Structures are given as structure tokens and as C-alpha cells.
């Protein structure tokens, strides 16, 4: 259904930036921590936006929501990040209506992940929706869309082999360490940050290197201790960071800090050190590469490591896309039902109004006007007419928007369209809105 559009007054948009066009530096400028996401939602609420979710991961920052013009959402994003409108113009993307819906399905099913088949994003979408719902920014459509995308994600994961085999950022990180750190089982490995990527990396390190010299440091020590008890590794306090850096042979940084926590000055090294920065924004300053013997690899570098697993996963893309199309069709059928209902109700009211006017005219002219009988006959006729219109609108090949517009025009039950002349033109951003 290429002409999907639920609302006459607003458009459903998906806009943001991802690894496909924006490098880590740019993605870092547009990243949003939990507080930033909440602040953005709060402002959206005050500006009258009715429904919106925002997600921000190491690979992408995106907004999905209703707006009269995409600039409303671009302004929100740039206003709560370090990114500018000009940078969004250069690196961002905008999808609307059916394309926006399709984009969310592809993101949620791992087809747009930096490593194909990585389903971690679906938990981010679920969390984003919960946050929006708590703030009263999740309408019925967004609720239905997100839940259908979650359903699609589950089906793609269980009914295809697109996620089979070990392939993820954390796994790629460990493989890189194994290949580039000689005698890795005896190296001192320091892991800074115990978020999801940090936890997964730690698990993979233990599984694939059999290393017993892994140390965890996290700003919130309690979180590191919980992970350490489960995995039987060492925990140090954040105040011990500089000392532990002197001991480390491999440093994995996976924090959510908004500015670098590791730089040349902090390291002060005179020995080799392999650093993997899995953070967005970057948490390791590029100046560390000035130190002899220090090697720095970033998330984007690791994601380029292709292997046979990813090639095998590509074979399952058509099966995943078929599942998406089936569930999109179910979503659109539901949308059409909701879209048609106001027009059908308005049409019924209009026909009843016409009948009432005609009744009043005939009662004045007819001496023996049988009002009860005529009311029964007219009600049956109206019901049959409404049934024909409803059946037409529900047919699979019906151009629903055009049909609704025609019915509203013929029976004069049109809707008010707001003036958007005060907004900048879409052409100003030179971004494909198709």
C-alpha cells in the first residue's frame, strides 16, 4: 500500500542518521542518552506533537512520529543534541508514511543493523515506546505499529536463519583481539563500561579466550559487581582506572559517556596497548595513537570485518522480507478499517440529514404521510448504501485515500487542512522524502 496515510492533518515520519552515511563522529553529535531522550519527549509534548518515539544506539539515532512537517522533528533532534540542521541535511534521511513504516520494520528485524541479523535494536524500540507511552506520546497507531514490528522481529528470528552463527559487534571485537594479541589467554584485559555491548563482549572474551585476567571498571561499581559475580572476573573502582591502564595489554571501552574518557594524557604509557572503542560517541580520544605501540580500533572499523557467517545470513533476507510484507499487510488492513470509519459515520449522518430534510418537506405536502413506514424504508436503504461504500473501501485493490476523498467531496463531508506556509519547504533540505 504505497499511498498509506492515516491522518489528513499530519504525516507519519521516520528520520534520523545511521552508520550507512554518518560516521562515528557525526553519530556521536546526534546521540541521545536517556536524559536527553526524556527531555526531547517533554518538549515534543509541550509543542503539541501527539505521538512520537526516539531511539539512540551506537549505530543510529532516529525519531518516528507524526508532524505537519519534518522540520518539527528535525528541530527537536538538533535542539537536544550537538548536531546541526546543516549536518542533518548532509547525513540524515527522512521517510514518510508507507516508507517510514517499512523502515521501522527493516530496522526492527535486523535488516538495517550494522551487522546483518543483529536483533539488539528491537529492545531499544520497545524501551523507546514504553518511555513515550509513559509521557502520553503514544497513540493507537504507534502502539499497533510497534507491536507488529516486535511480532515481525520474533518471527524473522525464529522462522529464518538470518541470525544464525556468531556475528555481532561484541563477537567481532573478540575475534579481532584473538587475531591481534599474541597469547591472548595470558593478556591483562581491562573492560571499561558494563552496558549491553560491554557485557556481551565480556561473555565472548571468557568463552573464546579462556582468559582469567579480565578486570571490569564501571562508574557505577554495583553494576560491575553484579556482572563480575555471574562471570567470576575482577572488579576495580573507577578511581583505580589510571593504575589499571598501566597493567592492561588490551583495553575495551564501551561506556555511554558523552565525551572521551580515555586520552593520551590519562594513558601516559610506555608499552604496547590494543584499544577497542565500542562507544558512540567515541570515548577514546584519537590522540592516543600518537603513543608508540598503541593501536586504536573503533566500532565502525570492527563492523567492516566480513566473514562467512554474514554471507550466509544474506541468503535469508528474502524470507525475512516476506514475513515483513505479510505483517505489514495485516497492519494496513487495520489502518484502513480505522481510516474508513470516520468517513462511513459521516456519510451515514449526511444521508440521515438528507432523509430528514426530505421527510419534513413531504410531511407538509402529504395529507396521510406514514412517517413510521417511511422511516423504516429509508433506514434500510441507507444501511444498504453504507454497506456498499464500506465493502468498496475494504477491497484490497481500492485506492482508499482517493475513494475517501471522492466520497467526502460528493457528500460535502470534507475535513479541514491546516496552513503550513510558515514552515520551511521540504526542498530546502534537499532530502528525499519519497
matplotlib code that plots the C-alpha trace (Angstrom):
import matplotlib.pyplot as plt

x = [0.0, 2.2, -0.3, -0.7, -1.7, -3.7, -4.2, -5.3, -3.6, -0.2, 2.2, 4.0, 7.7, 10.9, 14.0, 17.5, 21.1, 22.8, 26.1, 25.3, 26.0, 27.2, 30.5, 31.0, 31.9, 28.7, 26.6, 28.1, 27.0, 23.4, 23.4, 21.0, 21.4, 18.3, 18.0, 18.3, 15.6, 13.3, 13.9, 13.2, 9.9, 8.9, 9.5, 7.5, 4.6, 4.7, 4.8, 1.6, 3.1, 0.7, 2.7, 6.5, 9.3, 13.1, 15.8, 19.6, 22.1, 25.7, 24.6, 21.7, 19.6, 16.0, 12.7, 9.4, 6.3, 3.5, 4.2, 2.8, 6.3, 9.6, 11.2, 9.2, 11.1, 14.5, 14.3, 13.6, 16.5, 19.0, 17.8, 18.6, 21.9, 25.2, 24.2, 23.2, 20.4, 23.2, 24.8, 21.4, 20.8, 24.1, 24.0, 20.3, 17.4, 13.6, 10.9, 7.2, 4.0, 4.4, 8.2, 8.5, 6.5, 8.7, 11.8, 10.8, 10.1, 13.5, 15.3, 13.4, 14.1, 17.8, 17.9, 19.3, 21.7, 25.4, 25.9, 23.1, 20.8, 21.7, 18.4, 19.6, 17.8, 14.3, 14.8, 15.7, 12.4, 10.4, 12.1, 11.6, 7.9, 7.4, 9.1, 6.8, 3.7, 4.6, 4.7, 1.4, 3.1, 2.0, -1.3, -3.2, -1.4, 2.1, 1.1, -0.1, 2.9, 5.5, 3.8, 3.6, 7.3, 8.1, 6.0, 7.9, 11.2, 10.3, 9.1, 12.2, 14.4, 12.6, 11.5, 14.6, 18.4, 19.3, 20.7, 22.4, 26.1, 28.2, 28.2, 27.9, 30.0, 31.0, 31.9, 33.8, 35.7, 36.8, 37.8, 40.0, 41.6, 42.3, 43.9, 46.0, 47.0, 49.5, 49.0, 45.6, 44.8, 47.6, 47.0, 45.6, 42.3, 40.5, 36.9, 35.6, 31.8, 29.3, 26.3, 24.9, 27.8, 30.3, 28.5, 28.3, 32.0, 33.0, 31.0, 32.6, 36.0, 35.6, 34.1, 36.6, 39.9, 39.7, 41.3, 41.3, 42.9, 39.8, 39.1, 35.9, 35.6, 32.3, 31.3, 28.6, 30.6, 27.5, 26.6, 30.2, 30.0, 26.7, 28.3, 31.5, 29.7, 28.0, 31.2, 33.8, 36.0, 37.8, 36.1, 38.0, 36.7, 36.6, 39.4, 41.7, 41.3, 44.7, 46.6, 44.8, 45.5, 49.2, 48.7, 46.4, 47.5, 44.0, 41.5, 37.9, 35.9, 32.1, 30.7, 27.8, 29.8, 29.1, 32.8, 36.1, 37.1, 40.4, 43.1, 46.8, 47.4, 45.5, 47.3, 50.8, 52.1, 55.5, 54.3, 52.1, 48.3, 45.5, 42.3, 38.9, 36.4, 32.9, 31.2, 29.1, 30.0, 33.7, 35.1, 38.7, 40.5, 42.3, 45.4, 46.2, 47.5, 50.4, 51.8, 54.2, 52.8, 49.2, 46.6, 43.1, 40.2, 36.7, 33.2, 32.9, 36.3, 35.2, 31.9, 33.6, 35.1, 33.3, 33.1, 31.3, 28.6, 27.4, 27.5, 25.3, 22.9, 22.3, 20.7, 17.8, 17.0, 14.1, 12.5, 12.7, 11.2, 8.3, 7.5, 7.6, 5.3, 2.7, 2.6, 2.6, -0.5, -2.2, -1.2, -2.6, -5.8, -6.3, -5.3, -7.8, -10.6, -9.8, -9.3, -12.6, -14.7, -14.9, -16.0, -18.6, -20.0, -20.0, -21.7, -24.4, -25.0, -25.2, -27.7, -29.8, -29.8, -30.9, -33.7, -34.8, -35.0, -37.0, -39.3, -40.0, -40.8, -43.1, -45.0, -46.1, -47.3, -48.8, -52.1, -51.6, -47.9, -46.9, -43.8, -43.2, -43.2, -41.1, -38.5, -38.2, -37.8, -35.3, -33.2, -32.9, -31.9, -29.3, -27.9, -27.6, -25.9, -23.5, -22.8, -21.8, -19.5, -17.9, -17.4, -15.7, -13.3, -12.3, -11.5, -7.7, -7.2, -9.3, -7.3, -8.6, -7.4, -8.8, -12.1, -12.5, -11.7, -14.3, -17.0, -16.2, -16.3, -19.5, -21.4, -19.6, -18.2, -14.6, -12.0, -10.1, -6.4, -4.1, -2.0, 1.7, 3.0, 5.1, 7.3, 10.4, 9.9, 11.0, 13.1, 15.3, 16.8, 17.4, 16.5, 14.5, 11.0, 9.6]
y = [0.0, 2.8, 5.6, 4.8, 7.9, 7.7, 11.4, 14.2, 16.8, 15.3, 12.9, 9.9, 10.4, 8.4, 10.5, 10.2, 9.2, 5.8, 4.2, 3.9, 7.6, 9.1, 8.1, 7.7, 11.4, 12.6, 9.9, 11.0, 14.5, 13.3, 10.7, 11.0, 9.5, 8.5, 12.0, 13.6, 11.4, 12.2, 16.0, 15.7, 13.9, 16.5, 19.3, 17.4, 17.2, 20.9, 21.6, 19.6, 16.6, 13.8, 10.7, 10.1, 7.7, 8.3, 5.7, 6.3, 3.5, 3.2, 2.7, 5.1, 7.9, 8.0, 9.7, 8.1, 10.3, 12.5, 16.0, 18.6, 19.0, 17.1, 20.3, 19.9, 16.7, 17.8, 20.9, 18.6, 16.4, 19.2, 21.1, 18.3, 17.1, 18.7, 18.1, 21.0, 21.2, 21.6, 18.3, 16.6, 17.9, 16.3, 13.0, 12.4, 10.7, 11.2, 8.7, 9.4, 7.3, 3.8, 4.3, 5.3, 2.2, -0.1, 1.5, 0.7, -2.9, -3.3, -1.7, -3.9, -7.1, -6.6, -5.9, -2.4, -3.4, -2.6, -6.4, -8.1, -10.1, -8.3, -8.0, -5.9, -2.9, -4.3, -4.0, -0.3, 0.2, -1.5, 0.7, 3.8, 3.1, 2.4, 5.8, 7.6, 5.9, 6.9, 10.5, 10.3, 10.4, 7.0, 6.9, 3.8, 3.7, 3.8, 1.2, -1.1, -0.4, -1.1, -4.3, -5.5, -4.7, -6.7, -9.6, -9.4, -9.4, -12.6, -14.3, -13.4, -14.5, -17.9, -18.7, -17.7, -18.3, -14.6, -14.5, -17.9, -18.1, -15.8, -12.3, -9.2, -6.2, -7.9, -11.1, -9.2, -7.4, -10.6, -12.1, -9.0, -9.3, -13.0, -12.3, -9.3, -10.0, -12.9, -15.4, -13.7, -16.2, -14.6, -10.9, -8.5, -7.3, -4.2, -3.7, -0.1, 0.1, -2.7, -1.8, -4.3, -4.3, -4.4, -7.3, -9.2, -8.6, -9.8, -13.0, -13.6, -12.9, -15.6, -18.0, -17.7, -16.8, -18.7, -15.7, -15.4, -11.9, -9.8, -6.7, -4.7, -1.0, 0.9, 4.4, 2.6, -0.1, -2.0, -2.9, -4.2, -6.3, -7.9, -8.9, -10.0, -12.4, -14.0, -14.3, -14.7, -11.8, -9.0, -5.6, -2.4, 1.0, 3.9, 5.6, 2.7, 3.4, 5.0, 2.3, -0.5, 1.1, 0.7, -3.0, -3.6, -5.2, -4.9, -2.1, -2.4, 0.8, 0.5, 3.4, 5.8, 9.0, 12.0, 12.9, 10.9, 9.3, 8.0, 10.2, 10.4, 12.2, 9.7, 6.7, 8.1, 4.7, 3.4, 0.0, -1.6, -1.4, -2.6, -0.4, -1.2, 1.7, 0.3, 3.6, 6.2, 9.0, 7.9, 7.5, 7.3, 10.4, 9.9, 11.4, 8.0, 6.9, 9.3, 7.0, 4.4, 0.9, 2.0, 0.6, 2.0, 0.3, 1.8, 0.2, 1.2, -0.5, -3.7, -3.8, -3.9, -7.3, -9.6, -13.3, -16.4, -16.0, -12.7, -14.1, -17.0, -14.6, -12.6, -15.7, -15.4, -11.8, -12.7, -14.9, -12.1, -9.6, -11.9, -12.1, -8.3, -7.9, -10.3, -8.4, -5.0, -6.2, -7.0, -3.6, -1.8, -3.7, -2.5, 1.1, 1.1, 0.0, 2.9, 5.3, 4.5, 4.6, 8.4, 8.8, 6.0, 7.5, 11.0, 9.6, 7.9, 11.1, 13.0, 10.5, 10.7, 14.5, 14.3, 12.0, 14.2, 17.2, 15.3, 14.0, 17.5, 18.6, 15.6, 15.9, 19.4, 18.2, 14.8, 14.5, 10.9, 10.7, 7.4, 8.6, 5.2, 3.2, 5.7, 5.8, 2.0, 2.0, 4.9, 3.3, 0.1, 2.0, 4.0, 0.8, -0.9, 2.2, 2.4, -1.4, -0.9, 2.0, 0.1, -3.0, -0.9, 0.7, -2.6, -4.2, -5.0, -3.0, 0.0, 3.3, 4.1, 7.7, 8.7, 6.9, 8.6, 12.0, 11.4, 10.4, 13.4, 15.7, 14.4, 14.4, 17.6, 16.0, 17.1, 17.8, 20.9, 21.1, 23.4, 26.1, 25.1, 28.1, 29.2, 26.0, 25.9, 24.0, 20.3, 21.2, 23.4, 20.3, 18.5, 15.2, 12.5, 12.5, 9.7]
z = [0.0, -1.3, -0.6, 3.1, 5.1, 8.3, 9.1, 6.9, 9.1, 9.8, 8.2, 9.8, 9.5, 10.3, 10.3, 11.7, 11.0, 10.8, 10.2, 6.5, 5.8, 9.1, 10.6, 14.4, 14.8, 13.3, 15.0, 18.3, 17.7, 17.3, 20.1, 23.0, 26.4, 28.5, 30.0, 26.5, 25.1, 28.0, 27.5, 23.8, 24.5, 27.1, 24.6, 21.9, 24.3, 25.0, 21.3, 20.7, 19.0, 19.7, 19.2, 18.9, 19.8, 19.8, 19.7, 20.0, 19.8, 18.7, 15.1, 14.7, 16.2, 14.9, 15.6, 14.5, 14.8, 13.5, 12.3, 10.0, 8.5, 9.1, 10.3, 13.5, 14.3, 12.9, 15.2, 18.2, 17.3, 16.7, 19.7, 22.1, 20.5, 19.4, 15.8, 13.5, 10.8, 8.2, 9.3, 9.3, 5.8, 4.7, 6.6, 7.6, 6.0, 6.0, 5.2, 5.3, 5.5, 4.0, 3.6, 7.3, 8.3, 6.1, 7.6, 11.1, 10.1, 8.5, 11.5, 14.0, 12.1, 11.9, 8.1, 8.7, 11.5, 11.1, 11.3, 9.5, 11.7, 15.0, 16.8, 19.7, 18.3, 18.9, 22.7, 22.1, 20.1, 22.9, 25.5, 23.4, 23.1, 26.8, 27.5, 25.1, 26.4, 30.0, 28.8, 26.9, 23.5, 22.1, 20.1, 19.0, 15.6, 17.1, 19.6, 16.8, 14.6, 17.3, 18.5, 14.9, 14.4, 17.6, 16.2, 12.9, 14.7, 16.6, 13.5, 11.5, 14.3, 14.8, 11.3, 9.3, 9.9, 9.4, 12.9, 12.9, 13.6, 15.8, 14.3, 16.4, 17.3, 20.6, 18.8, 16.1, 18.8, 20.5, 17.1, 16.5, 19.9, 19.3, 15.9, 17.0, 20.6, 20.8, 23.6, 24.4, 27.2, 29.3, 28.5, 31.0, 29.6, 31.0, 30.2, 30.9, 30.9, 31.6, 29.4, 26.9, 24.5, 27.4, 29.0, 25.7, 25.0, 28.4, 27.9, 24.5, 25.9, 28.6, 26.1, 23.3, 25.0, 28.3, 29.8, 33.6, 33.7, 32.9, 35.0, 35.0, 35.8, 35.7, 37.1, 39.0, 40.8, 41.8, 38.1, 37.6, 40.7, 39.6, 36.3, 38.0, 40.3, 37.4, 35.3, 38.0, 36.9, 38.8, 39.7, 40.4, 41.3, 38.9, 40.9, 40.0, 36.3, 35.7, 37.6, 35.8, 32.4, 33.2, 33.7, 30.7, 27.4, 25.9, 26.7, 25.7, 26.2, 26.0, 28.0, 27.4, 28.2, 26.0, 25.8, 25.7, 29.0, 27.7, 26.1, 25.7, 29.0, 31.0, 29.5, 29.9, 28.5, 27.5, 26.4, 23.8, 24.2, 22.0, 22.4, 21.1, 21.4, 21.1, 22.2, 20.5, 20.9, 20.7, 24.2, 23.3, 22.0, 18.7, 20.3, 21.9, 18.5, 19.0, 21.7, 20.2, 20.4, 21.0, 18.4, 18.4, 16.7, 16.7, 16.4, 12.8, 11.9, 13.6, 11.8, 8.4, 9.3, 6.9, 7.4, 6.1, 8.7, 7.3, 3.8, 4.8, 6.6, 3.4, 1.8, 4.3, 3.5, 1.1, 3.7, 6.3, 3.8, 3.0, 6.7, 6.9, 3.9, 5.5, 8.7, 7.0, 5.1, 8.4, 9.8, 6.7, 6.8, 10.4, 9.3, 6.5, 8.9, 11.2, 8.3, 6.7, 9.9, 10.3, 6.6, 6.9, 10.1, 8.5, 5.3, 7.4, 9.2, 5.9, 4.4, 7.5, 7.3, 3.6, 4.6, 7.5, 5.2, 2.7, 5.3, 6.6, 3.0, 2.3, 5.6, 4.6, 1.2, 2.0, 3.9, 5.0, 5.4, 7.1, 9.0, 10.7, 7.4, 5.6, 8.4, 8.2, 4.4, 4.4, 7.2, 5.2, 2.1, 4.0, 5.6, 2.1, 0.7, 3.6, 3.2, -0.5, 0.3, 3.2, 1.1, -1.7, 0.8, 2.3, -1.1, -1.4, -4.6, -3.7, -3.7, -0.2, 0.1, -3.3, -2.6, 0.8, -0.8, -3.5, -1.0, 1.2, -1.8, -3.3, 0.0, 1.3, 4.4, 3.9, 6.6, 7.5, 6.3, 8.4, 6.9, 6.8, 4.9, 7.9, 7.7, 5.5, 2.3, 2.2, -0.8, 1.4, 3.0, -0.4, 1.3, -0.5, 1.1, -1.1]

ax = plt.figure().add_subplot(projection="3d")
ax.plot(x, y, z, "-o")
ax.set_aspect("equal")
plt.show()
